Amino acid sequence: MGTADIAVPILRALCALPGVEVAGVVSQPDRPKGRKLVQTPSAVKLAALELGLPVQTPEQVNTPESVAALGAWRPDVMVVVAYGQILREPLLRLPPRGCVNVHASLLPRYRGAAPIQWAIARGDVVTGVTTMLMNARMDAGDMLLQQTVAIGPEDTAGVLQVRLAAAGADLLARTLPAWMSGTLVPRPQDETLATLAPKLHKGDGEINWTLSATEIYNRVRGFNPWPGAYCLVPEVSDAGAAPTVLKVRRVAVESGTGEPGCVLDVGGGGPLVAAGSGALRLLDVQAPGGKAMAGEAYLRGRPLRVGTRLGR
């Protein structure tokens, strides 16, 4: 059971395991994507069809009809990776050996929908993947195995996800045979160490200039590629016009002091903007309807004055 890109390498690893038959794949229904809102299958559904596997895409996976349809496959165990729906008790009890989840964090840290993004956004230098037995509570089941993965100082969520997907595939390949043979003993999570990684929304990407430069730097990396970081730039040509939404793709922490959000320098490399402490150089940006460009090139096309305040 999976939907997002991170689940694809894990599905392929599952198919390659000796003695394992993948009876079928469950994914989210096709969703509209792009400017033309074309109905598009999930990454996992596409991979499953390529592998010649039967696929179910129920709108609500916990209905009696859906549970019965999955039960017809007679699964011994269900593997769940970034599926996108909460599984209720009837479904969790369906396979005799339970539901094994591959979660992209070192549980109990970062339970929730966006563990990769929040690990970077909060400045962590190490994360990992955990295999666990699912229960009715979100990401709170007993753990099976874990594998650590380093977070580089320039890693974005997109870059880190690729490494975590590979680590998750390796970890599942070690977990599943041991779990099915009865040689792996589950470990309960320490509830006192639990933290949350809530689902991200578009508004989370708006830069809060009162944060420190380091905090903003981490959020820009953590929210890349989605929801993306952005700031509001006042329209200098028309004082009454709405501000421009400027996507901020890459920044560098530099020294500087000033009112948070104020442009301190428009020299080489891109605008230097004051944060709550320190300052940030906007190295790569993207204006509405335009292509991504260097901050320096942006300044040539849209001059900013020192003292201009970005944000609300």
Residue pairs with C-beta under 8 A, 6 or more apart in sequence:
1 25
1 26
1 27
1 61
1 78
1 79
1 80
1 81
1 83
1 87
2 8
2 10
2 11
2 25
2 26
2 27
2 44
2 79
2 80
2 81
2 82
2 83
3 27
3 28
3 42
3 43
3 44
3 45
3 82
3 83
3 84
4 42
4 43
4 44
4 81
4 82
4 84
5 43
5 161
5 165
6 81
6 82
6 104
6 116
6 161
6 164
6 165
6 168
7 43
7 44
7 81
7 82
7 83
7 102
7 165
8 43
8 44
8 47
8 165
9 165
9 166
9 168
9 169
10 79
10 81
10 102
10 165
10 168
10 169
10 172
11 22
11 25
11 44
11 47
11 48
11 51
11 81
12 47
12 51
12 169
13 169
13 170
13 172
13 173
14 20
14 22
14 79
14 172
14 176
15 22
15 51
15 53
16 173
17 173
17 176
17 177
19 177
20 176
22 51
22 53
23 54
23 73
23 74
23 75
24 53
24 54
24 55
24 56
24 70
24 73
25 44
25 45
25 48
25 53
25 54
25 55
25 56
26 55
26 56
26 57
26 58
26 61
26 70
26 83
27 41
27 42
27 44
27 45
27 48
27 55
27 56
27 57
27 83
28 42
28 57
28 83
28 84
28 85
29 57
29 58
29 59
30 39
30 40
30 41
30 42
30 45
30 57
31 39
31 40
31 42
32 38
32 39
32 40
33 40
34 40
41 49
41 57
42 57
45 55
45 57
48 54
48 55
49 55
54 73
56 66
56 69
56 70
58 65
58 66
58 69
60 66
60 85
61 67
61 70
61 85
61 87
61 91
62 85
62 86
62 87
62 88
62 90
62 91
64 90
66 91
67 90
67 91
67 94
70 78
70 91
70 94
71 94
75 94
75 95
76 95
76 96
76 97
76 180
77 95
77 96
77 97
77 98
77 99
77 100
77 176
77 179
77 180
78 94
78 95
78 98
78 99
78 100
79 99
79 100
79 101
79 102
79 172
79 176
80 87
80 99
80 100
80 101
80 102
80 134
81 101
81 102
81 168
82 104
86 138
87 99
87 134
88 136
89 136
91 99
92 98
92 99
92 134
92 135
92 136
97 179
97 180
98 133
98 134
99 133
99 134
100 131
100 132
100 133
100 134
100 144
100 172
100 175
100 176
100 179
101 131
101 132
101 133
101 134
101 139
101 141
102 129
102 130
102 131
102 168
102 171
102 172
103 111
103 115
103 129
103 130
103 131
103 132
103 139
104 115
104 116
104 127
104 129
104 161
104 164
104 168
105 111
105 115
105 116
105 119
105 127
105 128
105 129
105 130
105 197
106 126
106 127
106 128
106 129
106 130
106 146
106 148
107 130
107 132
107 139
107 143
107 146
107 189
108 139
108 140
108 189
108 190
108 191
108 193
108 194
108 195
109 119
109 193
109 194
109 195
110 118
110 119
110 127
110 195
110 196
110 197
111 138
111 139
111 140
111 194
111 195
111 196
111 197
112 118
112 138
112 139
112 196
112 197
112 198
112 199
113 197
113 198
113 199
113 200
114 197
114 198
114 199
114 200
115 127
115 197
116 127
116 157
116 160
116 161
116 164
116 222
117 157
117 197
117 200
117 222
117 223
118 197
118 198
118 222
119 127
119 151
119 160
119 197
119 222
120 151
120 155
120 156
120 157
120 160
120 218
120 221
120 222
121 218
121 219
121 221
121 222
121 223
122 218
122 222
123 214
123 215
123 218
124 151
125 150
125 151
126 148
126 149
126 150
126 151
127 148
127 149
127 151
127 160
127 164
128 146
128 147
128 148
128 149
128 164
128 167
129 146
129 147
129 149
129 164
129 167
129 168
129 171
130 143
130 144
130 145
130 146
130 171
131 143
131 144
131 145
131 146
131 171
131 172
131 175
132 139
132 141
132 142
132 143
132 144
132 186
132 189
133 141
133 142
133 144
133 186
134 141
135 141
135 142
140 189
140 191
140 194
141 186
141 189
142 186
142 187
142 188
142 189
143 186
143 187
143 188
143 189
144 175
144 178
144 179
144 184
144 186
144 187
145 171
145 174
145 175
145 178
145 184
146 171
147 167
147 170
147 171
149 160
149 163
149 164
149 167
151 160
152 159
154 221
155 221
156 221
156 222
156 224
156 225
157 221
157 222
157 223
157 224
157 225
157 226
158 224
158 225
175 184
178 184
200 223
200 226
200 227
201 227
202 227
203 227
204 223
204 227
205 223
205 227
205 228
205 229
205 230
206 229
206 230
206 231
206 232
207 216
207 219
207 220
207 229
207 230
207 231
207 248
207 310
207 311
208 216
208 311
209 216
209 231
209 260
209 261
209 273
209 274
209 275
209 276
209 310
209 311
210 260
210 275
210 276
211 219
211 275
211 276
212 275
212 276
212 277
212 278
213 253
213 254
213 275
213 276
213 277
213 278
213 279
213 280
214 253
214 278
215 275
215 276
216 229
216 251
216 275
216 280
217 251
217 252
217 253
217 280
219 229
220 229
220 248
220 249
220 250
220 251
223 229
224 249
228 247
228 249
229 247
229 248
229 249
230 245
230 246
230 247
230 248
231 245
231 246
231 248
231 261
231 273
231 310
231 311
232 243
232 244
232 245
232 246
232 310
232 311
232 312
233 243
233 244
233 245
233 246
233 302
233 304
233 308
233 310
234 243
234 244
234 308
234 309
234 310
235 241
235 242
235 243
235 244
236 302
236 303
236 304
236 305
236 308
244 287
244 288
245 288
246 285
246 286
246 287
246 298
246 310
247 285
247 286
247 287
247 292
248 282
248 284
248 285
249 283
249 284
249 285
249 286
249 292
250 283
250 284
251 280
251 281
251 282
251 283
252 269
252 280
252 281
252 283
253 278
253 279
253 280
254 272
254 278
254 279
254 280
254 281
255 278
255 279
256 264
256 265
256 272
256 274
256 278
256 279
257 274
257 279
258 264
258 274
258 279
259 274
259 309
260 274
260 275
260 276
260 311
261 273
261 274
261 309
261 310
261 311
262 273
262 274
262 307
262 308
262 309
262 310
263 271
263 272
263 273
263 304
263 305
263 306
263 307
263 308
263 309
263 310
264 272
264 273
264 274
264 279
264 306
265 271
265 272
265 306
266 272
266 299
266 303
266 304
266 305
266 306
268 296
269 281
269 283
269 295
269 296
270 281
270 282
270 283
270 284
270 285
270 294
270 295
270 296
270 298
270 299
271 281
271 282
271 295
271 298
271 299
271 304
272 279
272 280
272 281
272 282
273 279
273 280
273 281
273 282
273 310
281 295
282 295
282 298
283 294
283 295
284 292
284 293
284 294
284 295
285 292
285 293
285 295
285 298
286 292
286 293
287 293
287 298
287 301
287 302
